[in-house]
């Protein structure tokens, strides 16, 4: 019985933590996201949609890389994969599609790995 109560308490704490995280991400003006170990988005990000115009479903997996300038895309993907493999923070500068202007704009993606 004590184990079941402890598990229920931990589950409730996890749900509350996830809800706080989701609220932060949804309200952020900058794109903040969670990605899997090979850089796949695990949930759509509203600020990314607002900036790039990319539909939420298109962001999942590696779909967000389509929004980078074709001349920068391979370098951005390589930086993401390398950073995740090394579990190291890094920054990469590249041109990202900006829906409101209809053109690419330079941006810097700063990535900080957070392990489970």
Backbone torsions as a table, in degrees:
resi	resn	phi	psi	omega
1	UNK	NA	-40.9	179.9
2	UNK	-64.6	-38.5	178.3
3	UNK	-65.5	-40.5	179.4
4	UNK	-64.6	-40.5	177.7
5	UNK	-65.7	-41.9	179.1
6	UNK	-64.7	-42.4	178.6
7	UNK	-63.2	-42.1	178.6
8	UNK	-63.5	-40.1	178.0
9	UNK	-63.6	-45.8	179.5
10	UNK	-64.2	-39.8	177.1
11	UNK	-62.5	-41.8	179.4
12	UNK	-65.2	-40.4	177.2
13	UNK	-63.5	-41.0	179.3
14	UNK	-64.7	-44.5	178.7
15	UNK	-62.1	-41.2	178.7
16	UNK	-65.6	-41.2	178.1
17	UNK	-63.5	-44.2	178.3
18	UNK	-63.3	-39.0	179.4
19	UNK	-65.5	-40.5	177.1
20	UNK	-63.8	-44.5	178.4
21	UNK	-60.3	-48.3	-178.9
22	UNK	-60.8	-39.8	177.7
23	UNK	-62.3	-42.7	178.3
24	UNK	-62.2	-49.0	-178.5
25	UNK	-62.7	-45.1	-178.2
26	UNK	-65.1	-29.9	-177.3
27	UNK	-91.5	-12.3	-174.7
28	UNK	-69.3	138.1	175.0
29	UNK	-75.8	-33.0	175.9
30	UNK	-88.8	153.8	178.8
31	UNK	-74.6	118.7	176.4
32	UNK	-122.9	130.3	-176.7
33	UNK	-149.4	168.0	170.8
34	UNK	-109.0	142.4	178.7
35	UNK	-134.4	156.0	177.0
36	UNK	-76.7	-179.7	-174.9
37	UNK	-65.9	-13.8	175.2
38	UNK	-115.7	24.9	171.3
39	UNK	82.2	13.5	178.1
40	UNK	-76.1	134.0	171.1
41	UNK	-60.9	137.7	176.5
42	UNK	-104.4	-8.2	175.8
43	UNK	-155.6	144.2	176.6
44	UNK	-60.7	155.0	-177.1
45	UNK	-126.5	117.2	-175.4
46	UNK	-58.0	-39.9	-179.5
47	UNK	-66.5	-33.1	176.3
48	UNK	-64.6	-44.5	178.2
49	UNK	-61.2	-45.4	-178.9
50	UNK	-61.9	-40.0	-177.0
51	UNK	-76.7	-48.7	-171.7
52	UNK	-94.3	-22.0	-174.0
53	UNK	80.3	2.9	-178.7
54	UNK	-73.3	130.3	179.4
55	UNK	-61.0	145.4	-179.1
56	UNK	-52.0	-45.8	-179.1
57	UNK	-63.3	-30.7	-179.0
58	UNK	-72.8	-17.7	-179.1
59	UNK	-76.4	-27.0	-173.1
60	UNK	-63.2	156.2	-175.4
61	UNK	66.3	-133.7	179.8
62	UNK	-101.0	14.6	-175.5
63	UNK	-58.8	-29.3	-177.5
64	UNK	-63.9	-24.3	-179.0
65	UNK	-63.6	-21.7	177.7
66	UNK	-63.6	-19.4	-177.0
67	UNK	-84.7	-7.8	176.8
68	UNK	-84.9	151.7	178.3
69	UNK	-55.6	137.6	-178.4
70	UNK	-54.5	-33.6	179.7
71	UNK	-72.8	-16.8	-178.4
72	UNK	-104.8	-17.4	-168.4
73	UNK	-57.2	-49.7	-178.1
74	UNK	-61.2	-39.3	179.7
75	UNK	-66.8	-40.0	179.1
76	UNK	-66.2	-45.4	178.7
77	UNK	-60.9	-43.9	179.5
78	UNK	-62.3	-40.7	179.0
79	UNK	-64.1	-43.0	178.3
80	UNK	-61.1	-49.5	-177.5
81	UNK	-63.4	-41.7	179.0
82	UNK	-64.3	-45.4	-179.8
83	UNK	-61.5	-43.3	178.4
84	UNK	-67.3	-40.8	-179.8
85	UNK	-62.4	-38.5	-179.1
86	UNK	-87.2	-8.5	-175.0
87	UNK	53.0	46.7	-175.9
88	UNK	-123.7	143.7	173.5
89	UNK	-69.2	147.7	177.6
90	UNK	-161.3	170.6	174.6
91	UNK	-132.7	145.7	177.1
92	UNK	-136.6	133.1	179.6
93	UNK	-102.6	134.1	-178.0
94	UNK	-161.9	167.7	175.7
95	UNK	-89.6	131.5	-177.2
96	UNK	-122.5	138.2	179.3
97	UNK	-61.0	133.2	179.1
98	UNK	-117.9	107.6	-172.7
99	UNK	-61.1	-41.1	-176.0
100	UNK	-63.2	-37.1	-179.4
101	UNK	-91.9	-18.7	-177.4
102	UNK	72.8	27.0	-177.8
103	UNK	-145.8	170.7	174.9
104	UNK	-85.2	143.9	174.7
105	UNK	-129.3	145.3	178.1
106	UNK	-68.8	140.4	176.8
107	UNK	-143.7	165.0	173.4
108	UNK	-122.9	123.0	174.4
109	UNK	-96.6	121.8	176.1
110	UNK	-107.0	126.6	-173.9
111	UNK	-120.8	130.8	177.2
112	UNK	-127.9	110.5	179.3
113	UNK	-67.1	137.6	175.0
114	UNK	-124.6	117.9	-178.5
115	UNK	-88.0	151.3	176.1
116	UNK	-63.5	NA	NA
